[in-house]
């Protein structure tokens, strides 16, 4: 596995519009509710959670912010919640998080364990006189078995990349189609993020891969240089969140989801707040794109 996978925060890019609008989603909203009832008055503040657990990684930092009222100062500190009680619960074990004192960041306790696969985790956040609760069931581990380069239009394999070492994975720009192969998991969908050095994360919408195969579109890959591809198996909470959040009238990634329908409103799967408490398993690989001559 390509070991340098970066673990993203999900709220910053996809809930910016909601935060800056100064509106508050109705706690405990469901998919059947009238969209007009999902947002409260501008003077109300609502807790926003950014917490995603990654299988086989240590418990992550958690970000707690709030929606701003209409007259709040437009700064990062204006939305930070730095005095919350944040607890992650797994079975009988409780892990109490500590605030770093700014930007709404909370860190797990020293010696926190790695996230287990196929396990239920619960989140409890107490802040602003309210309590937010969420539950996630972590996916099984995701392991990339093969990366094949396919010839068009025959879809025959013309070469294979090494899942465990990026050094020898060199491919001319737009040569064939890159297909990632793995044993399919019991999850709703997958997401692919293609990373380049010193660039912003670029991600796909949730993608279905019932047969354990994902084709990587060249339009999501840069025309030259080093790349890292991270494939995520999404739990239900993260899947619902990513496919339902709207940004400027579009899917948060700028194009429609390939798994699930377009939603009129976000789906948070949290009691008492908005945002996401979800989980994912992931694997990654690296390669180098040879530019066109």
Backbone bond lengths (Angstrom), bond angles and torsions (degrees), N, CA, C in turn:
res aa  C-N    CA-C-N  psi(-1)  N-CA   C-N-CA  omega(-1)  CA-C   N-CA-C  phi
1 X - - - 1.461 - - 1.524 109.56 -
2 X 1.297 116.38 141.46 1.461 121.98 177.48 1.521 107.27 -74.30
3 X 1.335 116.93 109.86 1.455 122.00 -160.88 1.521 115.34 -78.19
4 X 1.319 119.94 -8.04 1.458 120.64 -169.71 1.525 113.61 -96.39
5 X 1.311 118.16 22.81 1.464 120.56 -177.39 1.522 110.99 -58.15
6 X 1.336 116.18 129.89 1.455 121.97 175.30 1.518 109.22 -86.88
7 X 1.326 116.39 138.49 1.453 121.04 -179.97 1.521 108.47 -99.18
8 X 1.335 118.29 115.18 1.462 120.51 -172.36 1.511 113.04 -82.75
9 X 1.348 115.95 160.43 1.455 121.61 162.75 1.517 107.01 -92.09
10 X 1.320 115.98 141.08 1.457 120.27 -171.88 1.521 112.19 -96.50
11 X 1.342 117.84 -25.96 1.462 119.76 -173.36 1.518 112.15 -75.78
12 X 1.317 118.52 -42.52 1.463 120.88 -172.09 1.522 113.33 -51.65
13 X 1.325 120.46 -49.90 1.462 118.55 -179.44 1.509 114.63 -78.03
14 X 1.335 118.92 -26.52 1.455 118.18 -168.25 1.512 115.01 -105.23
15 X 1.338 118.81 -15.90 1.455 119.46 178.82 1.522 112.81 -111.80
16 X 1.327 117.43 9.93 1.460 120.00 -179.19 1.518 111.64 -55.85
17 X 1.314 116.29 -44.73 1.463 119.78 -178.36 1.520 111.68 -61.12
18 X 1.333 116.96 -39.56 1.457 120.50 179.57 1.519 110.69 -67.26
19 X 1.338 117.04 -44.49 1.456 120.72 -177.94 1.517 111.75 -63.52
20 X 1.327 117.16 -46.21 1.456 120.75 -175.91 1.512 112.16 -73.09
21 X 1.320 117.08 -20.70 1.462 119.47 177.90 1.513 111.44 -71.67
22 X 1.359 116.65 -18.84 1.448 119.24 179.09 1.509 112.92 70.27
23 X 1.342 117.49 28.37 1.450 120.46 178.38 1.507 108.65 -108.15
24 X 1.328 116.80 164.82 1.455 121.70 -178.49 1.508 109.66 -127.11
25 X 1.314 115.60 123.60 1.463 118.85 177.20 1.513 109.54 -71.84
26 X 1.314 116.66 146.59 1.449 121.77 179.73 1.521 109.80 -68.30
27 X 1.361 119.30 125.53 1.458 120.27 -179.05 1.518 111.44 -59.68
28 X 1.330 114.13 144.85 1.447 119.90 175.31 1.500 113.78 69.12
29 X 1.336 118.93 26.68 1.452 120.80 -177.26 1.513 110.25 -67.36
30 X 1.308 116.03 148.79 1.455 121.83 179.10 1.501 109.88 -120.77
31 X 1.334 116.32 165.77 1.461 121.08 -175.88 1.515 112.57 -67.82
32 X 1.362 117.95 -17.07 1.453 119.78 -176.47 1.520 113.22 -91.85
33 X 1.314 119.02 -6.11 1.457 120.69 -174.11 1.510 111.84 -74.94
34 X 1.330 114.71 154.81 1.457 121.48 174.36 1.522 108.20 -64.65
35 X 1.342 119.28 126.70 1.467 120.53 -178.76 1.517 113.10 -55.35
36 X 1.313 118.13 -29.75 1.460 120.76 -177.81 1.516 112.05 -65.97
37 X 1.355 118.15 -20.15 1.456 120.70 -177.68 1.519 112.81 -93.55
38 X 1.322 118.04 -0.88 1.456 120.30 -171.28 1.520 113.54 -85.58
39 X 1.306 119.10 -12.39 1.454 121.66 -177.40 1.521 110.28 -122.53
40 X 1.334 114.80 134.12 1.444 120.49 -176.82 1.508 112.08 -93.26
41 X 1.350 117.42 -172.64 1.459 121.26 -179.20 1.514 111.86 -68.81
42 X 1.329 115.67 157.74 1.465 121.01 -174.81 1.514 112.62 -64.71
43 X 1.376 118.27 -22.30 1.453 119.58 -177.75 1.525 112.59 -82.09
44 X 1.297 118.01 -4.16 1.455 121.76 -177.95 1.529 110.93 -92.31
45 X 1.341 116.36 139.15 1.458 121.79 175.67 1.527 109.54 -106.57
46 X 1.318 116.04 140.24 1.456 121.48 -179.86 1.521 109.21 -127.81
47 X 1.326 116.64 140.89 1.460 121.85 -179.78 1.529 110.07 -71.08
48 X 1.343 115.33 135.97 1.465 122.42 178.31 1.530 108.40 -117.53
49 X 1.319 116.38 127.08 1.465 122.80 -176.16 1.524 110.14 -110.97
50 X 1.329 116.93 134.34 1.468 122.79 170.54 1.522 106.79 -125.52
51 X 1.339 116.12 97.04 1.462 120.69 -176.06 1.522 109.25 -144.67
52 X 1.319 117.02 110.41 1.460 122.05 178.49 1.528 108.39 -127.75
53 X 1.327 116.05 122.73 1.456 122.56 178.61 1.524 109.57 -90.36
54 X 1.338 116.45 139.16 1.460 121.51 -179.78 1.526 109.43 -116.66
55 X 1.313 116.11 122.21 1.458 121.80 -177.42 1.529 110.54 -57.03
56 X 1.327 115.42 134.12 1.472 124.52 179.25 1.526 113.34 71.51
57 X 1.322 117.69 7.53 1.463 122.30 171.02 1.527 108.18 -110.38
58 X 1.346 116.57 155.73 1.464 119.43 179.02 1.522 109.59 -64.78
59 X 1.320 116.17 158.58 1.459 120.34 177.47 1.528 109.54 -50.84
60 X 1.315 118.42 134.13 1.465 120.95 -172.62 1.522 112.80 -85.15
61 X 1.318 116.19 166.87 1.459 118.82 167.15 1.523 108.55 -68.44
62 X 1.312 115.76 154.49 1.467 122.72 -178.61 1.521 108.11 -124.07
63 X 1.307 116.37 139.21 1.461 122.17 178.91 1.525 108.91 -108.04
64 X 1.328 116.18 127.30 1.466 122.00 177.59 1.525 108.23 -120.88
65 X 1.309 116.39 119.17 1.461 122.16 176.39 1.526 108.57 -129.93
66 X 1.311 115.72 -171.47 1.460 120.49 177.96 1.515 108.98 -143.58
67 X 1.303 116.66 154.59 1.456 119.86 172.19 1.520 107.97 -69.88
68 X 1.328 116.57 143.47 1.462 121.54 -177.21 1.513 110.67 -88.40
69 X 1.308 115.86 146.54 1.455 119.84 170.69 1.514 109.03 -74.88
70 X 1.320 116.90 166.38 1.463 121.33 -172.76 1.520 112.63 -61.36
71 X 1.356 118.21 -29.60 1.459 120.36 -175.75 1.529 112.49 -101.55
72 X 1.344 117.98 12.09 1.462 120.61 -178.93 1.517 110.72 -74.23
73 X 1.333 115.59 150.60 1.463 120.82 177.32 1.523 109.67 -69.63
74 X 1.315 116.76 136.11 1.474 121.72 -174.77 1.525 110.54 -84.04
75 X 1.330 117.32 71.41 1.460 121.78 175.19 1.513 108.73 -132.04
76 X 1.332 114.87 165.85 1.454 118.87 178.01 1.515 111.80 -60.82
77 X 1.356 116.58 -40.42 1.453 119.75 179.74 1.520 111.99 -64.25
78 X 1.328 117.09 -26.23 1.462 119.99 -177.99 1.512 111.59 -65.63
79 X 1.333 118.43 -24.64 1.458 120.50 -178.66 1.525 112.62 -106.76
80 X 1.316 118.54 -6.32 1.462 120.96 -178.03 1.522 111.29 -73.09
81 X 1.324 115.96 144.14 1.463 122.51 170.49 1.522 106.02 -118.90
82 X 1.329 116.05 109.62 1.462 120.64 -171.66 1.522 114.31 -110.28
83 X 1.331 117.43 5.01 1.463 120.34 -178.51 1.521 111.99 -126.06
84 X 1.317 116.86 28.85 1.464 120.81 -179.38 1.530 110.87 -81.95
85 X 1.328 115.67 158.20 1.460 122.42 168.08 1.527 107.15 -97.84
86 X 1.323 116.72 114.48 1.466 121.89 -174.68 1.527 108.64 -118.91
87 X 1.324 116.23 123.01 1.459 121.25 -177.01 1.524 110.10 -135.48
88 X 1.333 116.28 132.42 1.465 122.30 171.26 1.521 107.28 -107.19
89 X 1.330 116.65 133.02 1.461 122.45 -173.53 1.521 109.15 -121.91
90 X 1.341 115.88 130.47 1.464 121.37 175.44 1.522 107.25 -134.73
91 X 1.334 116.01 110.07 1.450 119.82 -174.77 1.515 110.54 62.37
92 X 1.327 116.98 -125.44 1.464 121.49 178.54 1.529 112.45 -90.88
93 X 1.312 117.44 -5.63 1.470 121.40 -177.29 1.527 110.49 -88.76
94 X 1.330 116.06 134.88 1.461 122.03 175.92 1.523 108.97 -121.24
95 X 1.328 116.22 132.36 1.461 122.51 -178.84 1.519 108.18 -115.89
96 X 1.335 115.10 110.09 1.457 121.60 -177.04 1.521 109.74 -89.70
97 X 1.296 116.42 123.10 1.459 123.03 -178.11 1.527 110.73 -85.46
98 X 1.336 115.76 155.47 1.464 122.01 179.50 1.520 109.82 -119.32
99 X 1.325 116.68 136.35 1.459 121.67 177.76 1.520 110.13 -73.99
100 X 1.341 116.49 141.18 1.462 119.76 173.57 1.518 110.53 -85.23
101 X 1.335 117.19 -6.90 1.453 121.65 174.32 1.509 115.85 98.82
102 X 1.328 118.30 -3.72 1.461 119.89 179.43 1.522 109.56 -157.01
103 X 1.316 115.47 159.99 1.466 124.06 175.43 1.525 114.05 60.37
104 X 1.331 116.86 14.66 1.456 120.05 177.74 1.511 114.35 68.35
105 X 1.335 118.41 22.00 1.465 122.25 -176.08 1.526 110.49 -90.00
106 X 1.327 114.90 134.49 1.463 122.12 177.72 1.523 108.84 -128.61
107 X 1.341 115.64 134.12 1.458 121.10 -176.71 1.523 110.35 -109.65
108 X 1.339 117.25 147.10 1.465 119.98 177.57 1.517 110.48 -70.47
109 X 1.327 117.74 162.95 1.467 119.40 179.20 1.522 111.55 -67.03
110 X 1.322 115.76 157.38 1.466 120.65 177.45 1.525 109.68 -58.39
111 X 1.315 115.31 138.97 1.457 119.40 -179.82 1.511 114.52 77.09
112 X 1.324 116.83 15.25 1.465 119.86 178.88 1.525 110.08 -59.19
113 X 1.325 118.20 143.20 1.464 120.69 -174.97 1.518 112.71 -78.79
114 X 1.303 115.08 169.92 1.458 120.84 171.60 1.525 109.73 -76.34
115 X 1.310 114.90 151.90 1.461 120.90 -179.40 1.524 109.23 -73.11
116 X 1.311 115.88 131.61 1.461 121.41 -178.26 1.529 111.20 -86.45
117 X 1.326 117.38 148.19 1.465 119.76 173.53 1.527 110.68 -76.55
118 X 1.330 115.64 157.21 1.470 122.11 174.04 1.528 112.15 50.85
119 X 1.323 115.60 45.67 1.467 121.62 -174.39 1.523 110.10 -134.96
120 X 1.337 116.21 143.42 1.466 120.70 176.66 1.525 110.25 -86.97
121 X 1.329 115.49 130.62 1.457 123.22 173.12 1.521 108.57 -122.46
122 X 1.333 115.27 144.47 1.459 120.84 177.91 1.528 109.61 -121.11
123 X 1.311 115.20 148.01 1.467 121.92 177.87 1.521 109.15 -119.38
124 X 1.336 115.69 138.13 1.466 121.51 173.75 1.523 108.58 -132.44
125 X 1.315 116.02 123.83 1.465 121.91 178.11 1.517 108.11 -124.64
126 X 1.329 116.48 126.14 1.457 122.03 175.61 1.517 108.15 -116.28
127 X 1.334 115.36 118.88 1.468 121.11 -177.75 1.516 108.79 -164.04
128 X 1.330 116.00 154.31 1.467 122.78 176.31 1.527 111.55 54.61
129 X 1.333 116.56 30.62 1.452 120.36 -178.96 1.514 114.24 72.92
130 X 1.332 117.07 11.88 1.464 121.91 -178.12 1.530 109.82 -124.21
131 X 1.327 114.97 168.01 1.458 121.08 175.43 1.519 109.54 -129.80
132 X 1.325 115.67 130.30 1.465 122.42 177.28 1.524 107.95 -111.15
133 X 1.329 115.84 135.48 1.462 120.70 178.67 1.526 110.35 -130.45
134 X 1.321 115.53 146.28 1.455 120.92 176.32 1.514 110.50 -151.20
135 X 1.328 116.08 159.00 1.462 122.53 179.35 1.521 108.39 -135.75
136 X 1.329 116.70 135.24 1.464 120.82 173.89 1.519 109.45 -132.17
137 X 1.314 115.92 144.85 1.458 122.55 172.78 1.525 107.99 -111.10
138 X 1.310 116.86 115.32 1.464 120.93 -172.13 1.526 111.33 -71.04
139 X 1.337 117.22 145.21 1.471 120.58 177.05 1.526 111.60 -72.81
140 X 1.324 115.15 168.49 1.462 121.03 169.99 1.530 109.28 -69.14
141 X 1.328 118.65 162.59 1.468 120.20 178.15 1.529 111.70 -61.23
142 X 1.318 115.53 143.36 1.464 122.07 175.86 1.527 108.38 -104.14
143 X 1.313 116.41 127.32 1.466 121.32 -179.78 1.523 108.64 -129.33
144 X 1.334 116.47 119.24 1.466 121.12 175.88 1.522 108.86 -75.57
145 X 1.323 115.77 120.75 1.463 120.79 -178.39 1.520 112.88 -91.14
146 X 1.335 116.33 -32.42 1.463 119.38 -171.88 1.519 109.51 -156.56
147 X 1.334 116.40 142.56 1.467 122.35 169.78 1.517 106.58 -122.07
148 X 1.322 115.95 113.03 1.461 121.46 -176.22 1.517 110.19 -108.99
149 X 1.325 116.84 142.79 1.461 122.66 171.01 1.524 106.78 -101.97
150 X 1.342 115.92 120.44 1.459 122.08 -174.17 1.516 110.95 -104.89
151 X 1.318 115.51 140.96 1.461 121.30 176.03 1.523 109.06 -84.00
152 X 1.337 115.38 138.01 1.469 119.74 174.09 1.528 109.34 -97.67
153 X 1.346 119.07 145.33 1.470 126.11 -2.20 1.514 113.81 -92.60
154 X 1.340 118.24 3.87 1.468 120.51 -173.17 1.520 112.57 -70.01
155 X 1.365 117.07 -24.97 1.463 124.01 -176.52 1.528 111.87 64.07
156 X 1.326 116.08 23.83 1.455 120.86 174.12 1.529 109.77 -80.32
157 X 1.341 116.04 146.93 1.462 120.80 178.98 1.525 109.25 -74.43
158 X 1.346 116.04 122.81 1.463 120.01 178.57 1.528 112.20 -104.29
159 X 1.332 117.04 -19.34 1.457 120.91 173.98 1.519 108.51 -167.53
160 X 1.336 115.47 167.79 1.458 121.22 178.69 1.523 109.56 -128.70
161 X 1.331 115.71 143.54 1.455 121.72 175.41 1.520 108.96 -97.97
162 X 1.321 115.93 158.12 1.464 122.30 -178.03 1.529 109.23 -88.68
163 X 1.344 119.30 116.70 1.467 120.15 -179.63 1.520 113.50 -65.88
164 X 1.336 117.61 -20.99 1.459 121.00 -171.84 1.521 114.80 -103.08
165 X 1.322 118.19 -5.55 1.462 120.26 -178.25 1.516 109.86 -148.78
166 X 1.334 115.81 126.00 1.460 119.96 -179.08 1.521 112.69 -82.17
167 X 1.334 117.52 -19.47 1.464 120.94 -168.84 1.525 113.16 -57.15
168 X 1.326 117.31 -43.01 1.459 119.48 -176.31 1.509 114.92 -94.16
169 X 1.319 116.89 3.39 1.470 120.77 -177.43 1.524 110.32 -89.93
170 X 1.318 116.21 84.85 1.463 121.78 179.72 1.529 108.00 -117.12
171 X 1.325 115.69 128.44 1.459 119.97 -175.11 1.522 109.75 -139.03
172 X 1.333 118.52 129.91 1.467 120.51 176.78 1.529 110.67 -62.11
173 X 1.311 114.57 145.85 1.470 120.58 -178.78 1.523 110.97 -57.09
174 X 1.316 116.08 129.12 1.461 125.83 177.94 1.532 113.45 60.98
175 X 1.335 116.21 28.04 1.463 119.29 173.33 1.523 108.42 -86.96
176 X 1.318 117.04 107.43 1.451 121.34 178.83 1.517 112.74 66.73
177 X 1.324 115.15 -166.05 1.457 123.22 177.84 1.521 108.97 -117.56
178 X 1.328 116.34 136.65 1.461 120.85 178.45 1.529 108.37 -92.07
179 X 1.334 115.89 123.16 1.463 120.70 179.71 1.520 109.55 -119.34
180 X 1.341 115.77 127.32 1.460 122.42 177.55 1.527 108.24 -95.65
181 X 1.334 116.27 132.33 1.463 120.34 -176.75 1.529 110.13 -124.46
182 X 1.327 115.57 137.77 1.460 122.09 -178.70 1.523 108.61 -158.38
183 X 1.333 116.12 164.34 1.458 119.90 174.22 1.525 108.34 -70.01
184 X 1.338 118.24 124.45 1.467 119.89 -177.71 1.522 111.50 -64.10
185 X 1.331 115.37 143.56 1.461 122.12 179.63 1.524 110.01 -105.96
186 X 1.311 115.31 165.72 1.461 121.14 177.22 1.526 109.03 -85.02
187 X 1.341 115.46 70.09 1.462 121.90 178.73 1.520 108.78 -130.59
188 X 1.332 115.40 164.57 1.460 120.43 -178.86 1.523 112.24 -72.89
189 X 1.339 116.73 -37.36 1.462 119.35 -174.03 1.518 109.78 -166.61
190 X 1.328 114.24 174.24 1.458 123.00 177.39 1.527 108.22 -124.79
191 X 1.325 115.68 160.79 1.455 120.34 171.96 1.514 108.52 -132.97
192 X 1.327 115.83 143.88 1.461 122.02 178.54 1.520 108.58 -114.80
193 X 1.320 116.35 130.49 1.462 121.67 174.45 1.525 108.03 -120.99
194 X 1.317 116.39 126.12 1.460 122.65 178.80 1.519 107.88 -105.51
195 X 1.322 116.49 122.30 1.456 122.11 -175.47 1.523 110.69 -114.33
196 X 1.331 115.26 140.01 1.455 122.30 170.93 1.520 107.82 -120.26
197 X 1.335 118.62 151.87 1.462 120.23 178.61 1.525 111.38 -55.98
198 X 1.346 115.70 136.34 1.466 121.94 175.33 1.522 112.74 60.39
199 X 1.327 117.55 30.74 1.457 119.84 177.78 1.509 109.56 -125.88
200 X 1.338 115.48 163.71 1.447 120.57 175.59 1.525 109.38 -73.06
201 X 1.347 115.33 153.02 1.453 119.34 176.54 1.516 109.40 -63.12
202 X 1.331 116.97 138.12 1.452 121.33 174.87 1.507 109.17 -124.62
203 X 1.334 117.40 122.83 1.449 119.99 -173.10 1.503 113.61 -126.32
204 X 1.317 114.78 155.03 1.452 121.71 174.77 1.517 109.25 -82.93
205 X 1.324 117.15 166.10 1.457 118.71 165.22 1.523 108.72 -71.09
206 X 1.343 118.51 171.33 1.462 118.95 175.26 1.523 111.38 -58.08
207 X 1.326 116.62 134.80 1.460 122.17 -175.89 1.526 110.40 -121.07
208 X 1.310 116.60 138.14 1.452 120.37 174.63 1.534 109.62 -82.18
209 X 1.332 115.41 142.14 1.468 120.22 177.29 1.516 107.91 -150.83
210 X 1.314 115.33 64.65 1.463 120.41 -174.79 1.527 112.02 -61.83
211 X 1.328 116.71 -27.90 1.461 120.21 -179.11 1.521 112.88 -95.62
212 X 1.342 117.16 7.16 1.454 120.08 179.56 1.507 114.35 73.82
213 X 1.347 116.83 29.27 1.460 120.88 178.37 1.523 109.79 -132.54
214 X 1.335 115.78 133.42 1.461 122.08 178.83 1.522 109.46 -129.82
215 X 1.318 116.89 126.18 1.462 121.98 174.07 1.522 109.34 -90.39
216 X 1.325 116.70 133.27 1.461 121.60 179.23 1.523 109.40 -95.61
217 X 1.332 118.33 118.72 1.467 120.06 179.29 1.523 111.13 -72.95
218 X 1.321 117.16 137.55 1.461 120.75 -179.29 1.520 112.24 -66.12
219 X 1.348 117.90 -23.56 1.469 118.07 -179.85 1.529 111.38 -67.67
220 X 1.344 117.44 -16.54 1.457 120.69 178.04 1.524 112.42 -93.43
221 X 1.334 116.63 -0.07 1.460 121.88 -176.47 1.520 109.30 -115.80
222 X 1.321 116.87 135.87 1.452 120.74 178.79 1.518 111.99 -65.87
223 X 1.327 115.96 161.23 1.465 121.22 -173.37 1.520 113.93 -81.59
224 X 1.337 117.52 -5.23 1.465 119.21 179.23 1.521 109.69 -164.34
225 X 1.339 115.09 161.24 1.453 121.19 171.15 1.521 115.13 90.06
226 X 1.337 113.94 -173.08 1.458 121.66 -177.16 1.526 111.16 -73.90
227 X 1.322 114.92 143.72 1.456 121.44 176.78 1.525 109.19 -139.88
228 X 1.300 114.67 149.74 1.459 121.35 171.32 1.518 107.84 -125.28
229 X 1.309 116.95 131.69 1.461 122.72 178.42 1.525 107.99 -112.08
230 X 1.330 116.00 124.47 1.457 121.67 177.92 1.519 108.17 -115.72
231 X 1.323 116.54 126.57 1.461 122.19 178.00 1.523 107.83 -108.28
232 X 1.334 116.07 126.94 1.457 122.75 -179.85 1.520 110.03 -110.99
233 X 1.330 117.06 134.90 1.460 122.61 166.99 1.525 106.90 -95.90
234 X 1.326 117.08 119.38 1.459 122.50 -168.95 1.522 112.37 -95.79
235 X 1.338 116.24 136.57 1.456 119.36 169.35 1.528 109.54 -74.20
236 X 1.316 116.79 173.20 1.463 120.43 -175.72 1.525 111.98 -60.48
237 X 1.340 117.39 -40.31 1.461 120.00 -176.75 1.523 111.77 -63.57
238 X 1.329 116.40 -46.68 1.465 120.18 -178.87 1.526 110.48 -69.14
239 X 1.312 116.41 -37.25 1.464 121.22 176.42 1.529 111.04 -60.51
240 X 1.340 116.77 -50.49 1.465 120.05 179.55 1.521 111.22 -61.03
241 X 1.330 116.27 -42.01 1.461 120.67 -177.96 1.524 111.00 -62.75
242 X 1.334 116.35 -51.35 1.460 119.89 -174.84 1.518 112.58 -65.89
243 X 1.327 117.65 -36.69 1.464 119.19 -176.58 1.515 113.08 -83.45
244 X 1.337 117.67 -10.20 1.462 119.21 -175.38 1.514 114.41 -110.62
245 X 1.348 117.72 -22.83 1.462 119.84 -177.19 1.527 109.94 -66.61
246 X 1.305 115.59 134.65 1.454 121.54 179.29 1.527 109.71 -106.59
247 X 1.324 117.05 142.12 1.464 122.27 174.72 1.517 108.01 -137.31
248 X 1.316 115.87 114.72 1.468 121.27 -179.05 1.524 111.63 55.05
249 X 1.331 115.51 38.74 1.451 120.06 176.62 1.506 114.37 79.57
250 X 1.355 118.03 6.22 1.456 121.15 -179.25 1.510 109.95 -129.16
251 X 1.310 115.86 168.04 1.441 121.06 166.56 1.525 108.44 -54.84
252 X 1.336 116.42 148.27 1.460 119.99 -175.67 1.516 113.44 -57.69
253 X 1.329 118.50 -21.45 1.448 121.49 -179.39 1.516 111.75 -96.08
254 X 1.356 117.76 3.20 1.452 120.09 174.44 1.502 115.05 91.02
255 X 1.342 117.73 -3.17 1.460 119.29 176.08 1.518 108.17 -149.55
256 X 1.328 116.35 162.29 1.449 121.22 -169.71 1.516 113.51 -65.83
257 X 1.335 115.55 150.35 1.448 120.99 176.35 1.516 110.85 -69.07
258 X 1.324 115.86 145.77 1.451 121.53 175.79 1.518 111.76 -97.30
259 X 1.326 117.55 1.56 1.458 121.22 177.99 1.515 108.08 -134.95
260 X 1.316 117.74 108.88 1.453 120.80 -178.96 1.509 111.43 97.28
261 X 1.313 114.79 168.66 1.456 121.57 -176.00 1.518 111.44 -91.28
262 X 1.340 115.33 168.31 1.454 120.90 173.51 1.525 108.98 -72.06
263 X 1.328 117.44 137.06 1.455 122.24 -177.90 1.522 109.94 -107.79
264 X 1.330 116.35 147.38 1.454 121.37 176.65 1.519 111.49 -81.52
265 X 1.327 117.89 -15.03 1.455 121.68 -176.28 1.528 108.67 -153.28
266 X 1.311 118.63 157.77 1.460 120.90 179.41 1.525 112.01 -69.00
267 X 1.330 115.98 151.66 1.458 122.96 173.47 1.524 106.99 -113.13
268 X 1.341 116.84 118.06 1.458 120.71 -173.29 1.526 114.03 -103.64
269 X 1.330 118.92 -28.41 1.470 122.53 -177.83 1.525 112.05 54.35
270 X 1.333 115.92 39.16 1.459 122.86 175.25 1.523 108.62 -126.30
271 X 1.332 116.38 146.09 1.458 121.50 172.90 1.521 108.70 -99.18
272 X 1.326 117.02 118.64 1.452 121.15 174.38 1.508 115.92 95.39
273 X 1.330 119.18 1.06 1.454 120.62 -179.98 1.510 111.06 -164.73
274 X 1.320 116.21 -170.54 1.459 122.18 178.86 1.529 109.27 -127.79
275 X 1.320 115.65 171.71 1.456 120.57 -178.21 1.512 110.40 112.99
276 X 1.327 116.49 -143.43 1.463 119.95 -177.44 1.523 110.73 -148.19
277 X 1.324 115.67 133.36 1.460 122.98 163.50 1.517 105.31 -123.96
278 X 1.327 115.29 100.85 1.454 120.41 -174.42 1.511 110.81 -137.79
279 X 1.332 115.07 -170.98 1.456 119.91 -179.72 1.518 109.86 -152.09
280 X 1.313 114.98 160.81 1.465 121.19 -179.40 1.519 109.08 -156.41
281 X 1.308 115.48 151.90 1.459 120.73 165.51 1.520 107.26 -109.34
282 X 1.318 117.65 156.69 1.455 119.38 -172.63 1.516 111.63 -151.50
283 X 1.307 114.02 156.34 1.454 122.47 169.49 1.522 106.78 -145.12
284 X 1.318 117.18 163.03 1.463 119.53 -173.61 1.522 110.41 -150.79
285 X 1.312 114.95 164.76 1.464 121.20 174.65 1.518 108.42 -152.85
286 X 1.328 116.41 161.75 1.450 121.18 -179.24 1.514 112.03 -122.13
287 X 1.330 115.72 157.18 1.464 120.70 175.72 1.521 109.22 -159.29
288 X 1.315 115.51 166.92 1.466 122.46 -179.10 1.521 108.16 -119.33
289 X 1.339 115.91 127.65 1.461 121.33 178.58 1.526 108.97 -92.36
290 X 1.332 116.07 122.38 1.461 121.75 176.15 1.521 108.03 -83.65
291 X 1.334 118.68 120.88 1.469 119.85 -175.96 1.519 112.33 -66.53
292 X 1.327 115.13 158.19 1.457 120.64 176.36 1.520 109.45 -64.68
293 X 1.311 117.17 140.89 1.470 121.02 -178.89 1.521 109.52 -81.62
